Amino acid sequence: MVSRSYSNLLELASGESSPTLGRISRRIPRVMTVPGIISDDDSSESVCSDASTSSISKDRIIMVANQLPIRAHRKLDTNSTVSNTRSSKGWIFSWDENSLLLQMKDGLGDDDVEVIYVGCLKEEIHPNEQDEVSQILLETFKCVPTFLPTDLYSRYYHGFCKQQLWPLFHYMLPLSPDLGGRFNRSLWQAYVSVNKIFADRIMEVINPEDDFVWVHDYHLMVLPSFLRKRFNRVKLGFFLHSPFPSSEIYKTLPIRVELLRALLNSDLIGFHTFDYARHFLSCCSRMLGLSYESKRGYIGLEYYGRTVSIKILPVGIHMGQLQSVLSLPETEAKVAELRKQYCDRGRTMLLGVDDMDIFKGISLKLLAMEQFLLQHPECQGKMVLVQIALPARGRGKDVKEVQEETYSTVKRINQTFGKPGYDPVILIDEPLKFYERIAYYVVAECCLVTAVRDGMNLIPYEYIISRQGNERLDTVLGLDLSAPRKSMLVVSEFIGCSPSLSGAIRVNPWNISAVSDAMDSALAMAEAEKQGRHEKHYRYVSTHHVGYWARSFLQDLERTCREHVRRRCWGIGFGLSFRVVALDLNFRKLSVEHIVSAYKRTTTRAILLDYDGTLMPQASIDKSPSSKSIEILNSLCQDKNNIVFIVSAKSRKMLTEWFSPCEKLGIAAEHGYFLRLQRDMEWETCVPLVDCTWKQIAEPVMKQYTETTDGSNIEDRETALVWCYEDADPDFGSCQAKELLNHLESVLANEPVTVKSGQNVVEVKPQGVSKGLVAKRLLSRMQEKGMLPGFVLCIGDDRSDEDMFEVITSSIAGPTINPRAEVFACTVGKKPSMAKYYLDDTVEIVRLMQGLASVSDQMLLSASS
């Protein structure tokens, strides 16, 4: 249930964003798909016209992330000029070559797509300068900056993102105030407000019919709801660059449902690994009751008529950038320096490159190094672990604790095993230039990435490409140019790139002994094996680069969005419960006024009603019909122009007991195997009598699954066996149902039965039995009596009812229905169906039937008077 605080999300966000937004909307011109741009500033017209003209012939992608791929520097000398930059009166701007967003654009190619970026700058811009900065960034870099007040940004980024989402997504629960941040509603409101501001910025540049929007990472998880609310058919992809936790962890989040529903407003959701995607799908199943299926290799979730696709593909590195850095003279010089410092002195370098935060496992790695030196005294003086500690992205007490622990551990190891001129651990906690880091990769014999939990860590990929080297670096290192390259990796099982690196030595970073042994194995491994593993890794990394990843994601996004034009869309719900219903163009809600009018005009009517989930809510424990339902059915049956049937999967004994007060009601039991036209008539069968000896085979199998699946049970009917798992764990029940289905199909292959799965059931029933047979039999009987129906109403809620819908709709042009008949095939809920109409729930269905019953009562009253 949506919290009362989010009943109106727009009001929640407007309190902090409105003052800024009015000024923003006047500042940035709206980009159109015709030449020229609507602009408040005439001076920008010529520059912007070229950009908009090019967008006609190219696909256009709006990349949205927390930070723009831009470096901003305060201008020190107003007369200085820097190449490949653009400056304002007080700022100099240039591309951030290390930004993934920029690397993606290079991978896609300038000739194929036009990219517009929306995000924040790393530097704070004074409000008086924001107009000019916005114009420069849009014209020169096609960037739309999102300016946030300092306090709001701090509560959004350092507060909610870094203190609440980030720890939880890395499996850290706030069991005490010291262990991650407890949920803070004001920080959540700041998060929502910032996402709303981002949405408003996107509105200023989007062409919703043509543009694709690609949102990145957990900072903007509710943004899809804002965009979908503005444009129901927006082409929207979301990629999560962090882990997604298991449902047991995620469900502790107070706003768990709001985030899930917001993400499901995307068309495509991307994850680095199957584990992350599996956890997300499990959360959708357990918290929203959604199921997924795989079709032709694509995983999809059906969500209110929309198919939300799931993409599993780890991001890659920018090959061109890395190779260009490898070719720099500075890199060559640094490699020569490191070779002299380590290799020429007979020392082997092990390398770690990690952020200085609690999840990177730096202290565990140091403890493993300590144990390695204890177990292998012959390596003392020869082995060096160089640990490059990059600045933490968050801030707080935990970062300081990690720093203190790291410094003290390094000091202890060096005091214990160090010698004059030799420290076994070199800690580099100063900022390094990228080429310097690459030089360390080139020289290191083995790279250790032992994070206890991490998203897509690209350090191993950079290491592999760096170890491939080039001719000039080989000369510096004194290597034979024709010799095969080699590299060794020790990686944690808990990082996103681990599944992709099958040649790496995978370790549990918490197991210090295992990491120590892995170091030994990596160093002692045969040269040919090292070369073979390197070759395998290099082949994968060099082909699955950032361009491959971006193109693959966008191709899937385009494929997913093709259905937009074939659907009618409208939004329902408030706040973060907002979602879009997408249905077939001919699929619409059944109008009570329309059907009542048709009911009054006709004199021969056929009414077929499913029971469970149609007249009776699926979740009800007491399934017997209410006195109100009995009264409605009796009123309909008393009308001599009506033939009314209840069509159910229940047994005839149960249905006879429930509907004994209804004298003229027709009943079809067990999906139509048994049929009775009225209470006082004999039961007949729609198919020849069958031998049920197959139950002796099927029942023991079902009992086996019942014993092993808590919450499941067996329903034994006269001609069918049903295994129900409605009260079982959703994931386990679904998994067991698939296994049971395959098991039963195997053991019953030679029996005259069919095995089918339904809503929380697996059912075995005689071949040829379906609810469609009931519809055929009823229409045929009416035809034989010369009663061609001019009104047909058929209502059901699940797959078994689709057979009735198919028969009814296909009979419209046939001899069993009046050529001018009014036919209403209606399903319960908005979902893909053979029916052309829908009603939302059982309450609406009962209300509809009550309306029809009232018409019949009035007609009977008029006739008697």
Number of C-alpha atoms within 10 A of each C-alpha: 6 13 13 8 12 17 16 15 19 16 13 18 20 15 12 20 20 14 10 14 18 10 12 21 14 13 18 21 21 19 21 19 17 12 16 18 22 16 16 13 11 9 9 17 16 12 14 21 18 14 20 18 16 17 21 15 13 15 15 20 22 23 23 25 20 21 18 24 24 24 16 19 14 13 16 10 8 12 6 9 12 10 6 8 14 17 22 16 11 14 16 20 22 19 16 15 13 13 14 17 22 19 23 23 21 15 20 19 12 11 10 12 16 22 25 20 26 26 21 22 19 14 11 13 17 11 13 8 13 18 15 14 22 20 21 19 20 21 18 15 19 19 23 28 24 23 23 21 15 11 9 19 18 17 20 25 20 17 22 26 21 21 24 23 21 20 18 22 20 19 19 18 19 17 10 9 9 10 14 21 21 16 17 13 13 13 21 18 22 25 25 27 27 29 25 28 24 26 23 19 22 23 17 18 18 21 17 17 10 15 21 23 27 23 24 20 16 21 23 24 24 25 25 29 28 23 25 22 19 15 17 20 22 24 25 25 30 29 23 21 19 21 26 25 21 19 19 11 17 21 15 13 15 13 16 14 21 21 19 20 21 22 22 26 28 28 27 27 25 22 27 24 23 16 17 21 23 18 19 20 23 21 24 20 17 15 15 13 10 15 17 18 12 11 8 6 7 12 17 22 20 16 21 16 20 26 20 23 25 27 24 19 19 23 25 26 25 23 20 13 13 16 15 10 18 25 16 12 13 14 21 23 15 18 24 18 14 19 23 13 12 17 17 10 11 13 18 20 24 24 24 24 22 22 17 23 22 19 18 23 23 30 19 20 24 21 18 23 25 23 17 22 20 14 13 11 11 10 15 18 20 17 21 21 22 20 21 22 22 16 15 15 11 16 14 12 10 16 16 15 12 18 19 11 13 20 12 11 19 21 16 13 19 16 12 14 17 16 12 6 6 16 23 26 24 16 17 13 14 10 12 13 8 12 21 19 18 23 26 26 28 27 24 25 18 23 27 25 28 29 26 20 21 21 22 19 20 16 17 25 21 20 25 25 25 25 26 20 16 14 14 15 25 19 13 14 18 10 13 11 13 8 9 15 22 20 28 29 28 23 24 26 20 20 23 25 24 22 17 14 20 12 19 23 19 21 22 16 26 16 12 20 17 15 28 22 16 22 22 14 14 19 15 10 11 10 13 12 14 21 17 16 19 25 19 13 23 23 12 15 23 17 14 18 21 25 22 19 19 19 16 13 22 18 10 17 26 16 13 20 21 10 14 17 11 11 17 18 19 14 15 12 11 15 23 24 21 21 24 23 18 25 21 17 12 10 20 16 14 20 13 17 11 9 19 17 13 17 20 13 12 14 16 19 23 23 21 24 22 25 23 22 17 22 24 21 15 15 10 10 7 9 15 16 15 12 10 11 17 15 15 20 23 19 20 24 22 19 19 13 16 20 23 25 26 21 30 22 21 19 20 22 11 11 21 15 10 15 20 13 15 19 16 23 22 22 25 31 26 22 24 27 28 21 25 20 19 17 17 10 12 9 16 15 14 18 14 9 11 11 11 15 9 18 17 9 13 17 16 11 15 22 15 11 19 18 11 10 18 14 14 21 20 18 13 13 16 15 18 23 19 22 23 22 24 17 13 17 15 19 15 13 22 17 11 18 22 13 13 20 18 12 15 21 18 10 13 17 12 9 15 14 20 17 20 15 17 13 13 17 21 21 19 23 24 21 13 14 19 21 26 21 20 27 25 16 14 21 22 17 13 18 16 11 8 10 19 22 26 20 24 25 19 22 26 27 26 17 13 20 26 22 17 28 26 16 19 24 17 10 18 17 12 10 12 21 24 20 14 11 18 19 23 21 25 27 30 21 19 20 20 16 24 20 25 20 20 24 22 13 18 20 13 16 22 17 13 19 19 19 17 21 22 16 19 22 17 12 14 15 10 9 8 7 6
